[in-house]
Amino acid sequence: MKVLESFQAHTLPEHIRTLSEKQMENRVREIKRELGTRLFMPGHYYQKDEVIQFADDTGDSLQLAKTAAANKEAEYIVFCGVHFMAETADILSEDHQTVLLPDLRAGCSMADMADINQVETAWEVLQQKLGDTMIPLTYVNSTAAIKAFCGEHEGATLTSSNASDMLQWAFAQKERILFLPDQHLGRNTAYDLGIPLEKMAVWDPINNKLEYEGNLEDIRMILWKGHCSVHEKFTMENVDNVRREHQDVNIIVHPECTFDVVQAADDAGSTNKIIKTIQSAPSETKWAVGTEMNLVNRLAQEETDKTVFSLNPNMCPCLTMNRIDLPHLLWSLESIIEGKPHHIIEVEEKTKRKALSALERMLQR
């Protein structure tokens, strides 16, 4: 029975499946007009064009976190992104606001690489090895429970846009950082701040093991062994091939890429930095971009005076981001109109309170 209920929760109604794309678009516009300011729809840059065209505000994780915190008017927040983003919106929202995710299957493989039980086990082991010398930081690409853990232990959240600032803040609090859940963002950011690789350890949550060959006292960063399944697909072979085929190319990548790729690139930065860098670049320049494909394609379509293409020619869009499509968006909006909003994202109150403290430490900086 539970399997059937789960299946039905993701099955589009017949009347939506028979609509044309144009009919769905017209219906979305009609509902948006009807709801007016009762509705707010933030959309992440990685969303499909068929969805992002309807977003009231677009941005990367940091921008959307700030937008969600600032919007106190909307009764319904329909988040066009993935599950952890909708959770963050719920944590930052007011009691009268309801957050919806158009498709509950829109998760994040990186966020799934660290669950709260694994983190609590790691913290206990590391405390025994290193004492009370650590502060936890988590990328916003993590569950509400992980954010709450960081809040409870005087830590904070961060995004790729403010990772450097948050690491500097954390090092002013404690000697060491436990960085969750993306090892690559942690490694690349810490290295840019002057922390040598020899002072970075890796925590393997599967084997409950600290991977480090030196003196434990030398450790400054403890990197959770997680990664983004999209950004890890950019390789040094991609870099070498692009350099060979396009001698005048500029390579810019996201810091979720591996250390060797980031070091070999001409520049690296958050989604927002990538967008602004290419938008402000001189005409006729060439850009190979190491980030999610929907965004790369959109930049190629918009920046027609430049040549913009993916660093990996075989890259595909983020599969979980692509769960949010036009039919599911329409279904979500219709559920509001019918007075039966579904796919509501609601973080338990105790978790919300602790996670909020971690988010606020980030947003106040």
N, C-alpha and C positions, 0 to 999 in steps of 0.2 A: 504493500500500500504506500509506503514512504517513497519507494522508487517511482511509482505512478504519480504521486503528488509532485515530486521533484521534476519529473518530466513535464507535467502539465504547467508547472510554474514558468517553464521556458518556451512553451509552445504558443506561437502567435495565433490569435483568433482568425478564423477563416475569412472574415470580412476584410481584414487588413492584408492578408496574403493575396487577395484577388484585386487589390488596388494597383494602379500603375504608379510609377515613380512620381509623375506629375500630380496625380490625385493625392498621394501621401504628402507631398510638399505643400500643396494648397491647404490640406487639412491641418498640418502643423502650424502654418501661418494663421489660420483661422482660430485655432485654440490659443495661440500666443496672444492674439488680439483680444480674445474673450477674457483671458486670465489677467492680462495687463501686468501691473506691478505685483500681483499675487504670485507671479512666477519669476524665477531667476534661473537661467541656464548657463553655467560656466562650462567651457569646453577646452580640453587640453590640446596642445598643438599637434599631437600625434593622431587625433581623430580623423576619420574619413571626411572628405569634402562634403559628402551628402549630409553629414551631421554638423560639422563645424560651421556651415553657412548659417545655421540657426542660433548659434551661441550668442548670448548677451555679452560675454566677455571671454577672451581667449588668453592663454598664457601657459607658462611652465608651472611646475609644482609650487614654487615660491609665490608667483603672481596670483595663482588661484587660491592659495592658502590665505593670502592677504585679502583677496576679494571676498572670499567666504566669510572672513572675520568681520569685514566692514559692512556687509549687507545685512541689515537688521529688519528690513521691510518685508521681503518676500515670504509668503506663507509656505510656498513649495520651492525647493531647490532641486532641480533635475540635473544631476551631475553627469556630464558627458566625458567620462574618463574611466578609471578602474576603481576597484573596490576600496583600496586604501585611501584614495582621494575622497570618495564619498564619506568614508569614516571620518576623515579629517574635517570635512565640511560639517558633519553632524556634531563633532566635538566642539567646533567653533561657533555653532549656530545657537540661536535663542530657543527657549522652550516651545514657543509658538510655531517654530519652523520645522518642516518635515523634509528630510532629504531622501530622494529617490535615485536609484541607479537603474537605467533602462533595461539592462540585462545583468542578472546576478552572476553570470559566468565570466564577466569581465574582471578577471583577477590580475595578479602580477606574479610571475614566476620567481622574481627576486624576493618579494615579500614573503613568499611561501618557504623560502630557504632558511628562515629563522622563526621558530615558534617559541612561545613563552616558556615552555618546559625546558627546551634546549638552552635558552638564555639563562634561566635560573640555575640550571646545573653548571653551566660554564662559569657563572659569576661565583658560585660557591667554590669551585676548584681553583679559580684564579685568585680569589681572596686568600685561600690557603697558601698559594704559591707566592703572592706578591703583596699581601696585606691590604690595608685600606689606602691604596695609592691610585685607584682608578676612578674614572668618571665615564659613564656610558653616553655615547652619542648615537643616535639612529637617523639614518636617511629617512625622509618621509615615506619612501617606498617600503613601508613596513606596516605590520598590523597595529591596531589600536592598543593591543595588549603590550606590544614591545614599546610603544611610545609611553604607555603608562609605567612600565618598568623603568624607563629612563627618567621620567618625572619623579618617581618615588626615590630614586637614587641620586637626585640633584643634577641629573643630566638634562639633555635637550635634544630636539630634533634639528635637522638641517636639510638643505637642498643643495643641488650642485651649484646654484647661484651664490650661496653664502657659506659654502663648506669651509673655505679658508678662514673667514671671520669666526665661525663657530669653533674650529679647531684651536684657534688662538685663544678664544675665550676659555675653552675647556682646559688647555694647558696652564692657564692662570689659576685654575681651581685645584687641579691634581697633577701628579707627576706623569700619569699614564692615561691613555684613552682606550676604552673598548669600543670599537667602531662597528656598527651594525647597519644593514646586513651585507653591504657591497664592498668587498675587499678592494676592488679596483679604484673606486672613488676615494676610499680612505688612503690607499697607498699613493695615488697620484697627488692628492691634496697635501698630504704630509710631506712628501718629497719636495714639492714646490716651496714648502715652508722651511726646508733645510734639514728635515729629519732623514738621515741616511737609511737605506734599505736594511742595513745590518742591525738597525734598532727597531725593526718591525717584525712582529711575530704573527702567526696565523692560527686562529682557533678552528679546529675541525669539529663541527657539531655532530657529525655522524659517528666518529670514533672517540668523541670526548677527549680530544688530544690537543695540546699546545705544540705547534710546529715551530721549533726554534732551536738553533744549534749553539748559540752563544751563551753568555752569562745572563741569567734572568734579570739581574739588576740593570742591564743595559737597555731593556725593552722600554720603548716609548709608546708604540702603537700596537694594539692587539686587533688584528683584522679578522672579522668573521668571514668564514669561507663561503661566501655567497657571491652571486654575480647576476648581471642582466643577460638573459639568453639572446637578446638582440645585439647588444653592443659587443658581446664577446665574439661575435662572428666576424668582426673586422680584424684582419690579420696582417702580419708583416708581408705576407705574399701579396695581399691587396695593395699595400703601400708601394712595394717594389714594382708591381705591374703598372700602377698609375704613374709613378715617376718615370718609368721607361717609355710609356706611351704618350705622356703629356709632360714635356720637360718644363713648361712654364706654369704648371698647375700649383695651386695652393691647397694644401690638405688641412682641413679643420675637423676635429673629432670631439666627441663627448667624453668627459673624464670617467665614464663607466667603461670605456674601452680599456684593454689591457695596458700595462705599463710600457711595454716595448712599442706599441702602436702610438700611444700618446707622446712618447719621447721622439718618435720618428716623424710625427706630424709637425706642420708649421705653426699650428695653434690648437688649443683645446679650450673647451668651456661649456657652460650650460646651454640648454636649448635656446634660451633667450639670447645668450652671447653669440651663438652661431648665427641666429637670424639677423641680429643687428650688424654683425661683422660683414655678412654677405650683402646686406642691404646698403651698407655704406661703402662698399668696395668700388673701385673704379670700373667703368665700363670695359668690356672686352676681356675681363679677367676670367680665369678658370678656377672652379672650386670643386674639389672632391670632398664629399661630406660623409663623416662617419657617425650617422645617427639614424633614427627611425625613418622608414621609407616614405610614409605619407607626408612627412614634413619636407623631406628632400624633394619629392615630386612637386609639392606646392611651391617651394622656393624656385624650382626650375621654371615653373609656369609663370610666376610673378616677376622674377628678376630676368626678364628677357634680354637685357643688354649684357648679360653675363652667361657663361656656360656653367651650369650647376648639375652635378650628377653624383651618384652614390659611390663611395669609396669601394664598396663591394658590389659588383654588377649583378650578383646573384642574390642580393638581399631581398627579403620579403618584409612586409609591414609587421608590426607587433600584433600577434594573433589575438591576444586578450584585449588590447585596445580596440581591435576591429570587431569585437563582439557587439559594440554599440553601433548599430546601423539605423537607417531611416525607419524601417518598420518597427523596431523595438522602441525607438524614440517616440513615434506616434502612439504606440500602445501605452507607453508610460503616461503621455499627456492625456490620452483618452480616459485612463483610469482616474485621473484627477477630476476631469469634467464629470465623470459618472459618480463621483463621490466615494469611490472605492480605490484610493491610491494603493498601488502594489509595489513590490520590490523596494520597500522602505528600508533604509539603512539606519539602524538605531544602536548606538554604543551604550552598553550598560553603564549606569550612573557612576559607580565607583571607578571603573576604568576610565570613563570620560574625564572625571575630575583630575586624576593623576596624569593622564595624557595631556590635558590642557596645560598643566604647569610646564611640561616639556616643550609644548608648542609656543607658549608665551615667552619662554626664555629665548627662543629663536626670534619671534616676531618683535620683541622689545629691543633687539640689537640693530 
